[in-house]
Amino acid sequence: MNEKFSAPFIAARRAVSRRRFLRGAGVAMSLPFLDAMLPGFARAASGSAAATPRRMLGICNNLGLRPDLFFPTSAGRDYVASPYLELLSAHRNDFTVISGVSHPNVDGGHPADISFLTAAPHPASSSFRNTISLDQHIAERIGNFTRFPSLTLAVNGAARGLSWTGAGVAIPPEERASEVFNQLFLQGTPDEVDAQIHRLDTGRSILDAVADQAKDLQRDVGARDRSRLEQYFTSVRDLEHRLQESRDWERKPKPVVSFAAPPEITNPAQYMDKVKAMYDLARLSFETDSTRAITLMMNSVGTPAVTIPDATITDSYHNLSHHGKAEEKLAQLKVLDEWHMKLLAKLFDDLAAVSEGGERLLDRTMILYGSNLGDANAHSTINLPTLFAGGGFRHGQHLAFDRAQNYPLPNLFVSMLQRFGLEEDKFASSTGAMRGLEMA
Amino acid sequence: MVGAVHGIPPLRRSRGGAVLAFAAATLLCGVSPAEEGPTKVSAQFFDQYCSDCHYEDKSGGLDLSVLTYDPDNRDNFATWVRVFDRVSAGEMPPKKKKERPTPADLATFTRSVSASLTAFEKEVTARDGRAIQRRLNRYEYENALRDLLNVPWAQVKDKLPLDGEAYRFNKSGEALDVSFVQMERYLTAADYAMRQAMSAAFERPEQSARKIYARDAIGSQRYRPSENGTLSDRLMFPVLDSHAQPEVRAGRAPNTSPETREREAVGKVSSIFSDSGQYGWGFNAPAAGRYRIRLKGYSVWVSGGGIGRWFYEGQGAEKAPVYWLPVWHRPNADEIWPGRNDEPIGVYAQSSGQTRPIGVMDFTPRPAVGEIEVQLAVGESIRTDAMRLFRTRVNGTDEQYVNPLATKEGMPGYAVQWLEVTGPLEDAHATSGYRLLFGDLPMRRLGAGEKGGVPLDRVTSVVSLPAFGGPGGGPFRPSVTNVAVEVDSKAPQQDAERLLRHFIQAAYRGPVDESEIQRFLGLFNREFALGSGFARSMLTAYTGVLVSPGFVFVEEQPGRLDDRALATRLALFLWNSTPDAALRARAEKGELHEPEVLRAETERLLDDPKSRRFVDAFTDYWLDLRKIDDTSPSATIYNDYELDEPLKLAALDETQLFFAELLRANLPARNVVTSDFTYLNERLANHYGIPGVKGAKMRRVTLPRDSERGGLMTMASVLKITANGTTTSPVLRGHWITERILGIETRPPPPTVKAVDPDIRGAVTIRQQLAKHRDNPSCAACHSKMDPSGFALESFDVMGGHRDRYRAVAEDVKPEAGFGLNGQAFAFHYGLPVDSAGELPDGRAFHDIKEFKRLIVRDEVPVARNLARQLVAFATGVPVRFTDRAELEKILQHASSRQYGVRTLVEEVVRSELFQTK
């Protein structure tokens, strides 16, 4: 279907993370932060959060990593790198490896991936309600500084994402890198912009009408029912608000990048290529300050036998993870895990190579790489393999907590919020900020 | 009322101490006896009989010393219900305790708890109803749009965010949230569905039959390998009367000739497990609607010994292929023989980014024509492919990507002659969706330079037909593009108001206030004034209607439902959609609540084909059928099941058809546990070891007397869903069966319990691993209920196949070659023998699953009760609550004379207070 014609209003273009409606324009920050481009444009400062842009990339590989090869055996700053971490040795001082952490009461095996950035308890229970994810919490607060408040991305799974709104509703992830790229960097023609603004206004008038109806209906119902209509009403107003902000962004030019649009990869077996394409996009988005919060769900569970150069993978990713201690499967899993490490090293390289305001982009970008599973073979949801890189912390250490009685992972989220310049001391089931993690 | 009022402070005290905190709270707040709940009576009771174990959280995760009464808090309320249940069932205090309450003490305690819980729930019901207001879920929204706009092919569900679940179903307002994302998706989905309705009326072609010959659709260049690549199993080859045509294949004879045209076929020995399949016939549905698809072809047998891979040497004119040695598992396409078996051929409808299976046909060794009728959306194309021949399956050789069923004697393949598509079939209602939107107003293409317009999908006709086998030749390539249309009105204001009034009444399921008409007319006026044209301005107003609370919310008032609300609830229950005109008419006349009328309407809805939506939606959640693809069988130890689509689809069909039959024929609920029939096709019958079932079509089969099948828990679907693809766990399976089929809820294990780490090396069985677990008395309380069914089902593997021994992988043991049930060679290693014996919590022992089922079904009431509970939760969005228990028993009592027939249970649920009050 031709996207241009897909709807008379609003959904005329596929949104990044399919969220068409962008928070806008508190500040004139629509243009790239690239040093090379800065001189031509005045930079409006607006509050401390805008002064030094901070960013986050939250990654969940929902089958995790082999714990025996990931976790170092010694702790502290002098820890001996594990086989996997050897592959990141060039960046030893750019990351902290953390063991013995998990989300309190987040259990249930595979379904726990949707709680990875929310820490909402018991995701597999029948009465489960998810809560807001870290990136959305951030986007609500500083999303208006950028064209896109957040990006929700996935590899091999448009059905499962990491981003959840405050209402506990999933934001469907975008898994086509080329589509995201177009949204980020492709200019619309003036006619398209006018048409888009007309559509946005039409959308707002529709929303106005139905909001009025919801208000009228609220008068006649009891308290519990009213709460449902109120939620509807709030959602409508929220959407209207976003339409307004989106409208403000429409006339501002998008950043120009020299990077070519990524190829469309549809074959789920090309998992690693897809991951790399998403990493590239994340770096470009941060580099152009198009957004400051990105989530990436690597749906390894829904991935067939991965195509790897110079290696033969015979089983689907999920089946390999249920290796049952069989050597053959463990060996193949290791190949996949090592690829993850290599791609991360490349991402760190790329972010370190970009300079912004005299700092490495890596030092302004927090990268959380982890999983909802500590050991996929047993579906265990404790002792999650956790790597935390960049963002301006004193890294180069192994924070080792009790691997049986875990330390709360949400504490890391609190540290991240604080690094964003937000005055917060609580996220989900946190008990404070991450012990042993200091800002640089 | 908020929790603070009901929330009585905890009885903080030491064992045997005075209830000071409670007394203080009573004095301070001045709570009346009705509001203070059961805390006073229970404080003494707890002190005396429960404190040894349940103070300061010593046992069972329940610390009575800090238990408050806060019924607004759902967990707190559930705790009190559990306390009530365990005490009144005599399970607590435990029998071994010396000091036991007197009957009088017991009665006082349970009466007090019951009275408080009942009073609270009754108050809530009176004030708010049992259910809280909810929106339509994504299944219902899709069906509602399909029915309203007559666009049964429209794919709406997947455009909406996943729905929340509560009480196992997607039917409760507590979990059906609305967010800005949801709103955005409603806007998009409503717009899409309306444009589908318009598209069905635009350029509607006459019914026509189009016959596409395989030799035309598939260029002969597919007969020959491409450079450095194509493995021979991916190639196609010419077949005539079940034999090869080497001359044609080599390009020395024409691809087709008039004398043999009708008998010519194109063969293949492999299929592709993805949406980039072969045999795309170059047909795209020119308009949405119903089509008849006929496919002619047959199965063939192809010799092995083909070329493994082609390589080329030299440059330019010198370039020539260099052949490698032939290998047995590659096809030799110059040696074709009549088929040795039947081959199921899947038929798929494809559009950008999605493939959906629409039918299966059997190819036999003799040419035959298969026929199906399907709904297609505009632009959808047809693909056909063999279902057993996925080349990515492992077949036990070192070589990958071969025909998985290849043997030293050759391999099965298939040959297609032609595809014939007739349609869109005559349909008097084809344009009824358009007529609802625009009445008799004419639609035309938008003029050049004209503003506004509504874009519709449209198939452009074939530009040119490439010469057969010519360079660059390929299949037809019709493409889907957009065309903008406008609807002409001579009196836009009047037409808009007239059409909108009619539309809102249809959408809102009942009479509508004039103010609502004006509200949405305002949207039209605004848009029309901006120059968007009539059609787009109307769609703007209609979109408003379809995303408004009046459409997406289910409107019910506390107390007894009025007829309009009753009609909606009935339709959402039995059709998973909104009421049709006939049901609405009954409601508008105010007679639906009359028992005779309600009964007749229930019958009518159940008899309508749309009731299949109920069967599918209900089993999707009750039995988790929607999760059938969540895991796939391990390609290491269960590679006989790898990519076995026919088996998986048949397993799904079996369960749905079985439940539909229980409902249709009003068969007793005990069939859920054990039954003398099921639905099978050849593949599934093979899987179950039941002889005499041929072909891909599912049919009702009476099971052999001693069969272990029959009933839900021994169905492949359920057994697959309750396993993880590699191992089975008696605990996880047992827990699932206990909850879903036997109706006993058990609580999750305490967080400190470590999950059993599955071991598939074959040295230890899961039962041995679990033994330690079960020896712990606090674990045993629940495990004695959950594990028996799990143990009984240990004789079924991850796909529901029967097993006597586990399968395992082990490096130090040489794998033995085996044979999969589908004839596919593979290798695995046998582990330890399976032990499927166990005993029920009451001590009755069973030896295997057959005995287990016999013991369970001896009392069919709990089975019926569980089904009724699931139906109530699905139909009303609320589970059977504490105060609903009596009403549930009434439902059962009324159904008892019909042996708890499934249809009777559904009817009795509809008749019940639970269904007829909010």
Chai-1 contact restraints between the chains, C-beta under 6 A:
chainA,res_idxA,chainB,res_idxB,connection_type,confidence,min_distance_angstrom,max_distance_angstrom,comment,restraint_id
A,N2,B,N482,contact,1.0,0.0,6.0,A-B,restraint_1
A,F5,B,P455,contact,1.0,0.0,6.0,A-B,restraint_2
A,F5,B,N482,contact,1.0,0.0,6.0,A-B,restraint_3
A,A7,B,T188,contact,1.0,0.0,6.0,A-B,restraint_4
A,A7,B,D191,contact,1.0,0.0,6.0,A-B,restraint_5
A,P8,B,R536,contact,1.0,0.0,6.0,A-B,restraint_6
A,I10,B,L187,contact,1.0,0.0,6.0,A-B,restraint_7
A,A11,B,T188,contact,1.0,0.0,6.0,A-B,restraint_8
A,S126,B,R168,contact,1.0,0.0,6.0,A-B,restraint_9
A,S127,B,A166,contact,1.0,0.0,6.0,A-B,restraint_10
A,T165,B,S179,contact,1.0,0.0,6.0,A-B,restraint_11
A,A167,B,D177,contact,1.0,0.0,6.0,A-B,restraint_12
A,A167,B,S179,contact,1.0,0.0,6.0,A-B,restraint_13
A,V169,B,P161,contact,1.0,0.0,6.0,A-B,restraint_14
A,V169,B,D177,contact,1.0,0.0,6.0,A-B,restraint_15
A,V169,B,S179,contact,1.0,0.0,6.0,A-B,restraint_16
A,V169,B,V181,contact,1.0,0.0,6.0,A-B,restraint_17
A,A170,B,P161,contact,1.0,0.0,6.0,A-B,restraint_18
A,A170,B,L162,contact,1.0,0.0,6.0,A-B,restraint_19
A,I171,B,V181,contact,1.0,0.0,6.0,A-B,restraint_20
A,T202,B,T540,contact,1.0,0.0,6.0,A-B,restraint_21
A,S205,B,R526,contact,1.0,0.0,6.0,A-B,restraint_22
A,I206,B,T543,contact,1.0,0.0,6.0,A-B,restraint_23
A,I206,B,G544,contact,1.0,0.0,6.0,A-B,restraint_24
A,A209,B,R519,contact,1.0,0.0,6.0,A-B,restraint_25
A,A209,B,L523,contact,1.0,0.0,6.0,A-B,restraint_26
A,A209,B,G544,contact,1.0,0.0,6.0,A-B,restraint_27
A,V210,B,G544,contact,1.0,0.0,6.0,A-B,restraint_28
A,V210,B,V547,contact,1.0,0.0,6.0,A-B,restraint_29
A,V210,B,S548,contact,1.0,0.0,6.0,A-B,restraint_30
A,Q213,B,S548,contact,1.0,0.0,6.0,A-B,restraint_31
A,Q213,B,P549,contact,1.0,0.0,6.0,A-B,restraint_32
A,A214,B,P549,contact,1.0,0.0,6.0,A-B,restraint_33
A,L217,B,P549,contact,1.0,0.0,6.0,A-B,restraint_34
A,G222,B,R127,contact,1.0,0.0,6.0,A-B,restraint_35
A,G222,B,D128,contact,1.0,0.0,6.0,A-B,restraint_36
A,R224,B,D128,contact,1.0,0.0,6.0,A-B,restraint_37
A,R224,B,I132,contact,1.0,0.0,6.0,A-B,restraint_38
A,D225,B,I132,contact,1.0,0.0,6.0,A-B,restraint_39
A,D225,B,Q133,contact,1.0,0.0,6.0,A-B,restraint_40
A,R228,B,Q133,contact,1.0,0.0,6.0,A-B,restraint_41
A,R228,B,G173,contact,1.0,0.0,6.0,A-B,restraint_42
A,Q231,B,V178,contact,1.0,0.0,6.0,A-B,restraint_43
A,Y232,B,V178,contact,1.0,0.0,6.0,A-B,restraint_44
A,S235,B,V178,contact,1.0,0.0,6.0,A-B,restraint_45
A,S235,B,S179,contact,1.0,0.0,6.0,A-B,restraint_46
A,S235,B,F180,contact,1.0,0.0,6.0,A-B,restraint_47
A,S235,B,M183,contact,1.0,0.0,6.0,A-B,restraint_48
A,V236,B,M183,contact,1.0,0.0,6.0,A-B,restraint_49
A,D238,B,F180,contact,1.0,0.0,6.0,A-B,restraint_50
A,L239,B,F180,contact,1.0,0.0,6.0,A-B,restraint_51
A,L239,B,M183,contact,1.0,0.0,6.0,A-B,restraint_52
A,D315,B,A635,contact,1.0,0.0,6.0,A-B,restraint_53
A,N319,B,S634,contact,1.0,0.0,6.0,A-B,restraint_54
A,N319,B,A635,contact,1.0,0.0,6.0,A-B,restraint_55
A,H322,B,T726,contact,1.0,0.0,6.0,A-B,restraint_56
A,G324,B,P758,contact,1.0,0.0,6.0,A-B,restraint_57
A,G324,B,I760,contact,1.0,0.0,6.0,A-B,restraint_58
A,K325,B,R761,contact,1.0,0.0,6.0,A-B,restraint_59
A,A326,B,V809,contact,1.0,0.0,6.0,A-B,restraint_60
A,E327,B,E811,contact,1.0,0.0,6.0,A-B,restraint_61
A,A378,B,A755,contact,1.0,0.0,6.0,A-B,restraint_62
A,A378,B,D757,contact,1.0,0.0,6.0,A-B,restraint_63
A,S380,B,A755,contact,1.0,0.0,6.0,A-B,restraint_64
